[in-house]
Amino acid sequence: MTARRQFIQWIPAAGLAVLGARSAQAQAKVDEKDAQAAALGYVHDAGKADKAKFKNYAAGQHCGSCALFQGKAGDAWGGCPLFTGKQVAAAGWCSAYAKKA
């Protein structure tokens, strides 16, 4: 077998490996104890937001209705540019909440 044929056969396998790595990375969930998450007051359940510390919290706010949430409507988890490579809970909340238009 020629080197060219070997290379052509290798390309699909390499592509799948890259996609698998990205998929696994995209599935990572934000840890509430992470330094950035703690600084923003992020919680997986908006009802558990520290209302005394974060005065801007209002009932009914959650990541799923935030302009920064990158998941689709109805998704339980989705991306957020504040936590690159990790997902936030749609039911979660942080102090960077901005209502969707």
N, C-alpha and C positions, 0 to 999 in steps of 0.2 A: 504494500500500500504506500502511496506517495505521501509526502509530508503535507501536501495541499489537501488531500482527501482526509487525512487525520485531523487537520485543522478544521475543516468544514464540519466534520462529525462532532468535534469538540464544542463548537460554538453553541448549539442548543442547550447542552448540559451546563455550560457556564452561565448562560442566560437564566436558566431555571434556578441555579444556585444564587444568583444575585437577587432574583425576584423573591426567593424564599427568605433571604436575609432581610430584605426590605419589609416583607410581610411580618416577620417576627418582630422587627423593630417597631413597626407601626402598631403592633398589638400591645406594646408596653403601656402600662397604666401609670398615671401620675401617683406618686406616693405622697400622702398627706403630710408626712414627716420630712419630705424633701425641703431643703432650705428655701428655695424659691416659692414652693407651694405654701409653706408656713408663713412666709413674709406677706404673701397675697391673701392669706386666710382661706386657702382652698380647702374645701371639704367635699367628699363624695355625695353627701346628702345636704342639700341647701338648708333644710330645717335645723341642722346642727351648726350653722354658721354662728360665730361669736358676735352676737348683736351688740354687746357692750363695747367690744374693741373696734368693730367695723360698723359705724353709725350709718353708712350708706346702704346697708342691707335693708331690703323691703320684702315682705312676704310676697311670694309668687315669682321671685327672681330665681332663675336657675340657668345653668350653662346651655341647655337646649334652646333657650329663648335669647341667648346672648349673641351679639353681632360677630363675636370672635369664634364662635363654635363652628367647626368645619364639617360636622356630621350632617347626615340627611335628617329630615323630619322623621321622628319615630326611632332613630338610632339610640341605643342605650349608651354608647360611647362614641366619641369623635375627637378629631384633632383640635388643637388650639395653638395659635402661633406663640403664645406665652410659654408653652411647654413643648418645644420642638422635639419631634420624634416620639411623643407620648400622647396618650389619649386621656381625656377628662370624661367624667360621667355626665350624661345629659341632665341628671338630677342634681349635679354638684353646683357649687357656687364659689366665686372668689371676688375680691374687692375690685377687680378690673371689669366687673360686669357692665355691659353696655347693651341696652335693649335693641333688638333687631328693628330695623325700620319697617 
